[in-house]
Amino acid sequence: MKLYRYFTGPDDSAFCLRVSEALSNGWELHGGPTLTFDPTKGRVIAGQAVVKEVVGEFSPDIDLSKM
């Protein structure tokens, strides 16, 4: 099955590390990053989709952070 995750957060090193950790665990980038501006907090919010092929069948109970 193919799993999908979408990371979001402030465009900072912590966000990059979260995506880098997923890539190190076998996830692959899916499309380009997205950016938007949060005028309330005065910062850029980044987003990045990742996908991963794994053995098994889909269940809504899957913990994507442990895959």
C-alpha positions as CSV (number, residue, x, y, z in Angstrom):
1,M,0.0,0.0,0.0
2,K,1.1,3.6,-0.5
3,L,1.0,5.9,2.6
4,Y,0.8,9.6,2.5
5,R,1.8,12.3,5.0
6,Y,1.7,16.1,4.8
7,F,4.0,18.0,7.1
8,T,3.2,21.6,8.0
9,G,4.8,24.1,10.3
10,P,6.9,27.3,10.5
11,D,9.5,27.5,7.7
12,D,12.4,26.9,10.0
13,S,15.1,24.3,10.7
14,A,12.8,22.2,12.9
15,F,10.4,21.8,9.9
16,C,13.4,20.8,7.6
17,L,14.6,18.3,10.2
18,R,11.1,16.7,10.4
19,V,11.0,16.2,6.6
20,S,14.7,15.1,6.6
21,E,13.9,12.5,9.2
22,A,11.0,11.1,7.2
23,L,13.2,10.9,4.1
24,S,15.8,9.0,6.1
25,N,13.1,6.6,7.1
26,G,12.2,5.7,3.5
27,W,9.6,8.3,2.7
28,E,9.9,10.1,-0.6
29,L,8.9,13.7,-1.5
30,H,5.6,14.0,-3.3
31,G,5.4,17.2,-5.3
32,G,7.0,20.4,-4.3
33,P,6.8,22.3,-1.1
34,T,4.0,24.8,-0.4
35,L,4.4,28.1,1.4
36,T,1.9,30.6,2.9
37,F,2.2,33.6,5.1
38,D,0.5,33.8,8.6
39,P,-0.1,37.5,9.1
40,T,-1.2,37.0,12.6
41,K,2.1,35.5,13.7
42,G,4.2,37.2,11.0
43,R,5.8,34.1,9.7
44,V,5.9,31.8,6.7
45,I,4.3,28.4,7.0
46,A,5.7,25.5,4.9
47,G,4.2,22.3,3.8
48,Q,5.6,19.2,2.2
49,A,3.9,15.9,1.1
50,V,5.7,12.6,1.4
51,V,4.7,9.1,0.4
52,K,6.0,5.6,1.2
53,E,5.3,2.1,-0.2
54,V,4.9,-0.5,2.6
55,V,3.7,-4.1,2.8
56,G,0.2,-4.6,4.3
57,E,-3.3,-3.4,4.0
58,F,-4.7,-0.1,4.9
59,S,-6.3,0.5,8.2
60,P,-7.4,3.8,9.7
61,D,-5.5,2.8,12.9
62,I,-2.1,3.1,11.2
63,D,0.3,5.4,13.0
64,L,2.1,7.1,10.1
65,S,4.8,8.6,12.4
66,K,5.9,5.0,13.1
67,M,6.1,3.8,9.5
